[in-house]
């Protein structure tokens, strides 16, 4: 808690590139005066771009990274240039202990692979997971993990995801004992795969975990606000998260179409605009931005490629909170406290 | 095409029971005068309930089924009473060739298991699949299969789902060469599991299939209208379908909350009501009702448990179209025509 968070920011990532990244960093810096920020990217572009943010200029240090990993780059070529890329050099600052977290809006697969290669998994953790936040009808967002780091998972992986997800929810959502659900195709005991049933048994029998295991959760309950953490393998989690985002967009597109279908409905729309703006705000991915890789020796936050400045600032704030809360220690403590560990 | 469809209807299934079922059957009978309908259920309740539908009464025959499988019944107890239950006796009429299809709004797991046990899979098909229809931004609904019949699938299963789903889309959506996508966590060739990559290769190499294989589809693209058929294992399909339905409900709930948040927005809502009614209509599951078990020796249609009379009539119409189109023959022909069969 004592030390101010030192964050390494990949200045070149994100669909809109440097300009939007800097706008986001400027918002984050202004709202959290303690942050120590390092921008990692091509110096020749970062310096001149910083001219537009005089207040930020005096706050940041710059690390020159000659290469950029593009969204369309394959894993092999990304890893080949990792040591000289903005993604890789930002993560390296975390590895060297110079920064507490790295933030990037770049190529997710590359970020994930390079982070795993450079930082390695925490002692006691078999595989890292990518955790996402999405809105609900309740007071809080819900944490879903894994959403794409591990296509196939065994019982130990899912068990550790539950522990890591709960630590994340305690840190970011401020909950004492997060309600954890296991994603499944029904709520009856016999539903799902052996891996899921074994994980449910292990979580039910585990003592001293700082979480409240609430059993299975089905796809239509993800956004109801009945759970704080949803645990799943990276394949079904990725399908669920993207289906959720796609359907929210689908319904709002239909709504737009409906509202523009007649003069009368256009008029009604104008009148109720403040209300629909609230809806838009609640669903805006920028307000839930910041997917986090949990289980590595260091914090890596993935900002949505399409995030705007506010979204980027949000991802940076998430990283700062995780550093301040020392989430890695929380996860390690939770695993050590559990008296009923699953077979490995 | 020559013979009128003969349909066996489980009169006791569905959350609202007999009354809603009969109301739905009455709508279906009135809109399709050729249908020959058999109601399967407890005679002592069906006869008196029919008094409210004089036009229907003269059109239907009744088969007495003493037992009812309830939603909360486990598989074992359901199968124990299957031969005397309304679900089992409706399916038996299909097995005996007395009816071309069975329709039920009852316990899905029981319906699926009893249908498999009684009807067996079609020659050349390894496993049946449950196919669902869901709305899109395009002109047509999209077919998703499997949405819950098979938790784990191999390449042969997914390949056959593609063939069966395409035959279904040709029949129900009237498309000549449906665009088929394989559900995955990315669109790049290396994404997903071995099973998915092998299936993509088999579908790419297959000749003479009456479908247009369009590669991988991610969760956020399900409702865009770019695909007619989405193929997946029953686990991820169930997660995707339920997440889709749950998110549509979540967004409309948020919208309702937004519209009732102030007097001004309530007023705007009243004015734009015809537009939002259109949205409601488009998303109403009753307009997309009728999940179909494909790949069995006989057609079994699952009506949503919560379907209203209109929804039930829709499921009956789906069954009638599948009988008229002789979908089982279509699927068998497609498999036989494929010159590049996957290894079994």
HADDOCK unambig.tbl for C-alpha pairs under 7 A between the chains (distance, minus, plus):
assign (segid A and resid 151 and name CA) (segid B and resid 192 and name CA) 6.64 0.50 0.50
assign (segid A and resid 185 and name CA) (segid B and resid 235 and name CA) 6.43 0.50 0.50
assign (segid A and resid 185 and name CA) (segid B and resid 238 and name CA) 6.05 0.50 0.50
assign (segid A and resid 185 and name CA) (segid B and resid 239 and name CA) 6.36 0.50 0.50
assign (segid A and resid 192 and name CA) (segid B and resid 151 and name CA) 6.63 0.50 0.50
assign (segid A and resid 218 and name CA) (segid B and resid 239 and name CA) 6.91 0.50 0.50
assign (segid A and resid 219 and name CA) (segid B and resid 239 and name CA) 4.95 0.50 0.50
assign (segid A and resid 219 and name CA) (segid B and resid 240 and name CA) 6.93 0.50 0.50
assign (segid A and resid 219 and name CA) (segid B and resid 242 and name CA) 4.58 0.50 0.50
assign (segid A and resid 219 and name CA) (segid B and resid 243 and name CA) 4.12 0.50 0.50
assign (segid A and resid 219 and name CA) (segid B and resid 246 and name CA) 6.79 0.50 0.50
assign (segid A and resid 220 and name CA) (segid B and resid 242 and name CA) 4.62 0.50 0.50
assign (segid A and resid 220 and name CA) (segid B and resid 243 and name CA) 4.68 0.50 0.50
assign (segid A and resid 220 and name CA) (segid B and resid 245 and name CA) 6.14 0.50 0.50
assign (segid A and resid 220 and name CA) (segid B and resid 246 and name CA) 3.75 0.50 0.50
assign (segid A and resid 220 and name CA) (segid B and resid 247 and name CA) 6.87 0.50 0.50
assign (segid A and resid 221 and name CA) (segid B and resid 246 and name CA) 6.33 0.50 0.50
assign (segid A and resid 223 and name CA) (segid B and resid 247 and name CA) 6.91 0.50 0.50
assign (segid A and resid 223 and name CA) (segid B and resid 250 and name CA) 6.58 0.50 0.50
assign (segid A and resid 235 and name CA) (segid B and resid 185 and name CA) 6.45 0.50 0.50
assign (segid A and resid 236 and name CA) (segid B and resid 236 and name CA) 5.66 0.50 0.50
assign (segid A and resid 238 and name CA) (segid B and resid 185 and name CA) 6.06 0.50 0.50
assign (segid A and resid 239 and name CA) (segid B and resid 185 and name CA) 6.38 0.50 0.50
assign (segid A and resid 239 and name CA) (segid B and resid 218 and name CA) 6.92 0.50 0.50
assign (segid A and resid 239 and name CA) (segid B and resid 219 and name CA) 4.95 0.50 0.50
assign (segid A and resid 239 and name CA) (segid B and resid 240 and name CA) 6.35 0.50 0.50
assign (segid A and resid 240 and name CA) (segid B and resid 219 and name CA) 6.92 0.50 0.50
assign (segid A and resid 240 and name CA) (segid B and resid 239 and name CA) 6.35 0.50 0.50
assign (segid A and resid 240 and name CA) (segid B and resid 240 and name CA) 5.80 0.50 0.50
assign (segid A and resid 240 and name CA) (segid B and resid 243 and name CA) 6.19 0.50 0.50
assign (segid A and resid 242 and name CA) (segid B and resid 219 and name CA) 4.57 0.50 0.50
assign (segid A and resid 242 and name CA) (segid B and resid 220 and name CA) 4.62 0.50 0.50
assign (segid A and resid 243 and name CA) (segid B and resid 219 and name CA) 4.12 0.50 0.50
assign (segid A and resid 243 and name CA) (segid B and resid 220 and name CA) 4.67 0.50 0.50
assign (segid A and resid 243 and name CA) (segid B and resid 240 and name CA) 6.19 0.50 0.50
assign (segid A and resid 243 and name CA) (segid B and resid 243 and name CA) 6.53 0.50 0.50
assign (segid A and resid 243 and name CA) (segid B and resid 244 and name CA) 6.08 0.50 0.50
assign (segid A and resid 244 and name CA) (segid B and resid 243 and name CA) 6.07 0.50 0.50
assign (segid A and resid 244 and name CA) (segid B and resid 244 and name CA) 6.26 0.50 0.50
assign (segid A and resid 244 and name CA) (segid B and resid 247 and name CA) 5.86 0.50 0.50
assign (segid A and resid 245 and name CA) (segid B and resid 220 and name CA) 6.12 0.50 0.50
assign (segid A and resid 246 and name CA) (segid B and resid 219 and name CA) 6.78 0.50 0.50
assign (segid A and resid 246 and name CA) (segid B and resid 220 and name CA) 3.75 0.50 0.50
assign (segid A and resid 246 and name CA) (segid B and resid 221 and name CA) 6.31 0.50 0.50
assign (segid A and resid 247 and name CA) (segid B and resid 220 and name CA) 6.86 0.50 0.50
assign (segid A and resid 247 and name CA) (segid B and resid 223 and name CA) 6.92 0.50 0.50
assign (segid A and resid 247 and name CA) (segid B and resid 244 and name CA) 5.86 0.50 0.50
assign (segid A and resid 247 and name CA) (segid B and resid 247 and name CA) 6.16 0.50 0.50
assign (segid A and resid 247 and name CA) (segid B and resid 248 and name CA) 6.30 0.50 0.50
assign (segid A and resid 248 and name CA) (segid B and resid 247 and name CA) 6.29 0.50 0.50
assign (segid A and resid 248 and name CA) (segid B and resid 248 and name CA) 6.63 0.50 0.50
assign (segid A and resid 248 and name CA) (segid B and resid 251 and name CA) 6.34 0.50 0.50
assign (segid A and resid 250 and name CA) (segid B and resid 223 and name CA) 6.55 0.50 0.50
assign (segid A and resid 251 and name CA) (segid B and resid 248 and name CA) 6.35 0.50 0.50
assign (segid A and resid 254 and name CA) (segid B and resid 279 and name CA) 6.44 0.50 0.50
assign (segid A and resid 255 and name CA) (segid B and resid 279 and name CA) 6.43 0.50 0.50
assign (segid A and resid 258 and name CA) (segid B and resid 275 and name CA) 4.78 0.50 0.50
assign (segid A and resid 258 and name CA) (segid B and resid 276 and name CA) 6.33 0.50 0.50
assign (segid A and resid 258 and name CA) (segid B and resid 278 and name CA) 6.73 0.50 0.50
assign (segid A and resid 258 and name CA) (segid B and resid 279 and name CA) 6.46 0.50 0.50
assign (segid A and resid 259 and name CA) (segid B and resid 275 and name CA) 5.84 0.50 0.50
assign (segid A and resid 261 and name CA) (segid B and resid 275 and name CA) 6.96 0.50 0.50
assign (segid A and resid 264 and name CA) (segid B and resid 271 and name CA) 6.75 0.50 0.50
assign (segid A and resid 264 and name CA) (segid B and resid 272 and name CA) 6.45 0.50 0.50
assign (segid A and resid 265 and name CA) (segid B and resid 271 and name CA) 6.48 0.50 0.50
assign (segid A and resid 265 and name CA) (segid B and resid 272 and name CA) 4.19 0.50 0.50
assign (segid A and resid 265 and name CA) (segid B and resid 275 and name CA) 6.01 0.50 0.50
assign (segid A and resid 268 and name CA) (segid B and resid 268 and name CA) 4.27 0.50 0.50
assign (segid A and resid 268 and name CA) (segid B and resid 269 and name CA) 6.27 0.50 0.50
assign (segid A and resid 268 and name CA) (segid B and resid 271 and name CA) 4.95 0.50 0.50
assign (segid A and resid 268 and name CA) (segid B and resid 272 and name CA) 4.69 0.50 0.50
assign (segid A and resid 269 and name CA) (segid B and resid 268 and name CA) 6.26 0.50 0.50
assign (segid A and resid 269 and name CA) (segid B and resid 272 and name CA) 6.62 0.50 0.50
assign (segid A and resid 271 and name CA) (segid B and resid 264 and name CA) 6.74 0.50 0.50
assign (segid A and resid 271 and name CA) (segid B and resid 265 and name CA) 6.48 0.50 0.50
assign (segid A and resid 271 and name CA) (segid B and resid 268 and name CA) 4.95 0.50 0.50
assign (segid A and resid 272 and name CA) (segid B and resid 264 and name CA) 6.46 0.50 0.50
assign (segid A and resid 272 and name CA) (segid B and resid 265 and name CA) 4.18 0.50 0.50
assign (segid A and resid 272 and name CA) (segid B and resid 268 and name CA) 4.70 0.50 0.50
assign (segid A and resid 272 and name CA) (segid B and resid 269 and name CA) 6.63 0.50 0.50
assign (segid A and resid 275 and name CA) (segid B and resid 258 and name CA) 4.78 0.50 0.50
assign (segid A and resid 275 and name CA) (segid B and resid 259 and name CA) 5.86 0.50 0.50
assign (segid A and resid 275 and name CA) (segid B and resid 261 and name CA) 6.98 0.50 0.50
assign (segid A and resid 275 and name CA) (segid B and resid 265 and name CA) 6.02 0.50 0.50
assign (segid A and resid 276 and name CA) (segid B and resid 258 and name CA) 6.31 0.50 0.50
assign (segid A and resid 278 and name CA) (segid B and resid 258 and name CA) 6.72 0.50 0.50
assign (segid A and resid 279 and name CA) (segid B and resid 254 and name CA) 6.42 0.50 0.50
assign (segid A and resid 279 and name CA) (segid B and resid 255 and name CA) 6.41 0.50 0.50
assign (segid A and resid 279 and name CA) (segid B and resid 258 and name CA) 6.48 0.50 0.50
